[in-house]
């Protein structure tokens, strides 16, 4: 089962290289600014998630003889699938940096909601110390609020400032991902 999830992670990252080859090939073009920042964000998310997932599997391997652990495996397979959603959401602004990043931000809400579900299932099998669900809920809320604020900006009315707003919100998503991983690594915001 571990190998299956590793394959899904690899396919997700590999396929996106061909989907966004025009962005990657012309990395420094101003028209690709928002997409480049978003691609870096999702790649960092996926790589750090993959590393953390391996650590989690070492501490709390799947006990597939129980139904909840089979559901946990399914949820953990959905996580890299949610990264695909986030990657596809970049299409809305891959060639037009003023395009809406709302789906990108919504994808991160979905990612963290899946982390919560997986954490709750892991707790069911291995106890409270198996997951910091409080941290995961806090970051899920962070992404919900980030998306709500973005939607409230009336993005279409921003004109020339839309690119700045988009990059700022993608960077805020990146900051959320990094903050979550730092807190996770240092045991902050327990349960």
C-alpha positions as CSV (number, residue, x, y, z in Angstrom):
1,X,0.0,0.0,0.0
2,X,2.9,2.4,0.7
3,X,4.2,1.9,-2.8
4,X,0.8,2.7,-4.3
5,X,0.7,6.1,-2.5
6,X,4.3,6.8,-3.6
7,X,3.3,6.1,-7.2
8,X,0.3,8.5,-7.0
9,X,2.6,11.2,-5.6
10,X,5.1,10.6,-8.4
11,X,2.4,10.7,-11.1
12,X,0.9,13.9,-9.8
13,X,4.2,15.7,-9.8
14,X,5.4,14.2,-13.1
15,X,2.2,14.9,-15.1
16,X,2.1,18.5,-14.0
17,X,5.5,19.1,-15.6
18,X,4.0,18.4,-19.0
19,X,0.7,20.2,-18.3
20,X,2.6,23.4,-17.4
21,X,5.6,23.1,-19.7
22,X,5.0,26.5,-21.2
23,X,5.1,28.1,-17.8
24,X,8.2,26.1,-16.8
25,X,10.0,26.7,-20.1
26,X,9.5,30.5,-19.7
27,X,9.7,30.7,-15.9
28,X,10.6,34.4,-15.7
29,X,8.0,35.8,-18.1
30,X,5.8,38.4,-16.3
31,X,2.7,36.7,-17.7
32,X,3.6,33.5,-15.7
33,X,4.3,35.2,-12.4
34,X,1.2,34.0,-10.5
35,X,1.5,30.5,-12.0
36,X,5.2,30.1,-11.1
37,X,4.5,31.1,-7.5
38,X,1.5,28.7,-7.4
39,X,3.5,25.8,-9.0
40,X,6.4,26.3,-6.4
41,X,3.7,26.3,-3.7
42,X,2.1,23.1,-4.7
43,X,5.4,21.3,-5.4
44,X,6.7,22.3,-2.0
45,X,3.4,21.2,-0.5
46,X,3.5,17.8,-2.2
47,X,7.2,17.1,-1.4
48,X,6.8,18.1,2.3
49,X,3.6,16.1,2.5
50,X,5.3,13.1,1.0
51,X,8.1,13.3,3.5
52,X,5.7,13.8,6.5
53,X,3.5,10.9,5.2
54,X,6.5,8.6,5.3
55,X,7.3,9.6,8.9
56,X,3.6,9.1,9.8
57,X,3.6,5.6,8.2
58,X,6.6,4.6,10.2
59,X,4.9,5.7,13.4
60,X,1.3,4.6,12.5
61,X,1.3,2.0,9.7
62,X,-2.0,1.0,8.1
63,X,-3.7,-1.7,10.0
64,X,-5.9,-2.8,7.0
65,X,-7.7,-5.5,9.0
66,X,-10.0,-2.7,10.3
67,X,-12.6,-0.8,8.3
68,X,-11.4,2.6,9.6
69,X,-7.9,2.0,8.5
70,X,-9.1,1.1,5.0
71,X,-11.0,4.4,5.0
72,X,-7.8,6.1,6.1
73,X,-5.9,4.5,3.2
74,X,-8.6,5.8,0.8
75,X,-8.4,9.3,2.3
76,X,-4.6,9.2,2.1
77,X,-5.0,8.3,-1.6
78,X,-7.3,11.3,-2.0
79,X,-4.6,13.7,-0.6
80,X,-2.4,13.5,-3.7
81,X,-5.6,13.6,-5.8
82,X,-6.4,16.9,-4.1
83,X,-3.0,18.1,-5.2
84,X,-4.1,17.3,-8.8
85,X,-7.1,19.6,-8.2
86,X,-4.8,22.4,-7.0
87,X,-2.5,21.8,-10.0
88,X,-5.4,22.0,-12.4
89,X,-6.7,25.1,-10.7
90,X,-3.5,26.9,-11.8
91,X,-4.8,26.7,-15.4
92,X,-7.1,29.6,-14.6
93,X,-4.1,31.9,-14.3
94,X,-1.3,30.0,-16.1
95,X,-1.3,32.3,-19.1
96,X,-3.2,35.2,-17.6
97,X,-1.8,36.2,-14.2
98,X,-4.9,38.2,-13.4
99,X,-7.1,35.1,-13.6
100,X,-8.8,34.1,-10.3
101,X,-6.9,32.0,-7.8
102,X,-10.1,31.1,-5.9
103,X,-10.1,27.5,-7.0
104,X,-6.4,27.2,-6.1
105,X,-7.2,28.5,-2.6
106,X,-10.3,26.3,-2.4
107,X,-8.0,23.3,-3.2
108,X,-5.9,24.0,-0.2
109,X,-9.0,24.1,2.0
110,X,-9.8,20.6,0.6
111,X,-6.2,19.4,1.2
112,X,-6.3,20.4,4.8
113,X,-9.8,19.0,5.4
114,X,-8.4,15.7,4.1
115,X,-5.5,16.0,6.5
116,X,-8.1,16.4,9.3
117,X,-10.0,13.3,8.3
118,X,-6.9,11.2,8.0
119,X,-5.7,12.5,11.4
120,X,-9.0,11.6,13.0
121,X,-8.9,8.1,11.6
122,X,-5.2,7.7,12.6
123,X,-6.2,8.7,16.2
124,X,-9.0,6.2,16.2
125,X,-6.4,3.4,15.6
126,X,-3.4,4.8,17.5
127,X,-4.7,7.2,20.1
128,X,-4.7,11.0,20.6
129,X,-0.9,11.3,20.2
130,X,-1.1,9.9,16.6
131,X,-2.3,13.2,15.1
132,X,-2.4,16.9,16.0
133,X,-6.0,17.4,14.8
134,X,-6.2,20.8,16.5
135,X,-3.3,22.1,14.4
136,X,-4.9,20.6,11.2
137,X,-8.3,22.2,12.0
138,X,-6.6,25.6,12.7
139,X,-4.9,25.5,9.3
140,X,-8.1,24.3,7.5
141,X,-9.8,27.4,9.1
142,X,-6.9,29.6,7.9
143,X,-7.5,28.5,4.3
144,X,-11.2,28.9,4.6
145,X,-10.7,32.5,5.8
146,X,-8.0,33.2,3.2
147,X,-10.5,32.0,0.5
148,X,-13.3,34.1,2.0
149,X,-11.1,37.2,2.1
150,X,-10.0,36.6,-1.5
151,X,-13.6,36.2,-2.7
152,X,-14.6,39.4,-0.8
153,X,-11.9,41.5,-2.7
154,X,-14.1,41.6,-5.7
155,X,-11.2,40.3,-7.7
156,X,-12.6,41.3,-11.1
157,X,-12.8,44.9,-10.1
158,X,-9.1,45.2,-9.2
159,X,-7.8,45.7,-12.7
160,X,-4.1,46.1,-12.8
161,X,-3.8,45.3,-9.1
162,X,-5.2,41.8,-9.6
163,X,-1.8,40.3,-10.3
164,X,-0.4,41.8,-7.0
165,X,-3.4,40.5,-5.1
166,X,-3.1,37.1,-6.7
167,X,0.5,36.7,-6.0
168,X,0.0,37.9,-2.4
169,X,-2.8,35.3,-1.8
170,X,-0.7,32.5,-3.3
171,X,2.2,33.6,-1.1
172,X,-0.2,33.5,1.9
173,X,-1.1,30.0,0.9
174,X,2.6,29.1,0.7
175,X,3.1,30.7,4.2
176,X,0.3,28.6,5.6
177,X,1.8,25.4,4.2
178,X,5.3,26.2,5.5
179,X,3.9,27.3,8.9
180,X,1.9,24.1,9.2
181,X,5.0,22.0,8.4
182,X,7.2,23.9,10.9
183,X,4.6,23.5,13.7
184,X,4.2,19.9,12.8
185,X,8.0,19.2,12.9
186,X,8.4,21.0,16.2
187,X,5.3,19.6,17.9
188,X,3.5,22.9,18.1
189,X,-0.3,23.4,18.6
190,X,-0.8,19.9,19.8
191,X,-4.2,18.3,19.6
